[in-house]
Amino acid sequence: MTALRLLHLDDHLVAVDKPPGMLVHRTRLADGNDFLLQRLRRQLGRRVYAVHRLDRPTSGVLVFGLTPDAARQLSGQFERQTVTKRYLAVVRGWPEPAGSIDYPLADPEATAPARRAPRHALTDYLRLAAVELPVAVGRYPSSRYALVLVRPHTGRRHQIRRHFAHIRHPLIGDTTHGEGRHNRFFRAHLGLQRLLLHAWSLALMHPVTGAPLCIEARPDADWGGLLAAFGWERALDRGGCACRGVRAAGRAG
């Protein structure tokens, strides 16, 4: 079994680079025994405590507490929306060069009527690069795609995917809120059979020391191939360093 890549490790928290397609923890709706939480526990030989989550198809930075107290403190930061989250995504079409999507979202899995009501959801984005291909995937003679840097300020379920679908620029590889024709094009011609959404960095406060901590997961080989194919190799420079100089030294392996 492949070991998870550790991005940060100290006595109080661990951060990993979550592979796409892996569930964070066991659910009644999923089969199998390979879950990130269990794999990380085996790899470290100790208990770990979930403090936030990424959807199954999303890759990138995922943080766990190593003690109950650290987990509670970290969870509180996510609940208070004081964590700065930055994602990379590829979308259909060319959204505005920069913008905010302020559109309330309901929890699709909520059972209580009060929780089913739409709640405030805000997402900022910056378009890093764009390409127009001479290929008729839809009704037009060419097809446009864009690479965007995304910062969600709230943490609603599937927020980024639903917000970009709302403005008619769905994420590539999104089989729930996206467009099948474009997803099939990326599978057939670029060999990408995944959601193109990557949690690039998290900036938060260390749960014990209170020092600022920024953890970054560089995009993997799939992303590298896509950036090269579209001539976007330098596009990430527009977003700057994912942690913009806010780094902390951790023991990683």
CORBELVEN-V709651 format. One record per run of one state. SS is the DSSP state (H for helix, E for strand, L for the rest). FROM is the first residue (numbers start at 1). TO is the last residue. Records with the same first field share a line. If there is no record, write none. Layout:
SS: FROM-TO ; FROM-TO
//
This chain:
L: 1-4 ; 10-12 ; 19-35 ; 45-48 ; 51-58 ; 66-67 ; 80-83 ; 93-97 ; 103-104 ; 106-112 ; 117-118 ; 120-121 ; 134-142 ; 153-158 ; 167-170 ; 172-179 ; 191-196 ; 206-211 ; 217-220 ; 230-234 ; 240-253
E: 5-9 ; 13-18 ; 49-50 ; 59-65 ; 84-92 ; 98-102 ; 105-105 ; 119-119 ; 122-133 ; 143-152 ; 171-171 ; 197-205 ; 212-216
H: 36-44 ; 68-79 ; 113-116 ; 159-166 ; 180-190 ; 221-229 ; 235-239
//
